[in-house]
Amino acid sequence: MEAITFTPAQVQVFNLVSHIKTAAGLEQLRKQLAAFYAKQIDDEMDALWENGQFDEKRMKELRGSHFRTPYNK
């Protein structure tokens, strides 16, 4: 069996999560993580917009696009 090595960030998250004792606390953490990642995405999109890699024209081109993997049943 191969040993799993955790990054320092993973260890810190595990330590923090070990203190959550209620469903409400878990929900609060979930919301905080979602907000954290949403802000990162917003910041990245702002940077792409400012440097010209993404603009109104490209946004209109992508509107209605579907990028999911097609599954055959």
Helices and strands as residue ranges (DSSP letters): H 8-17, H 23-50, H 56-62
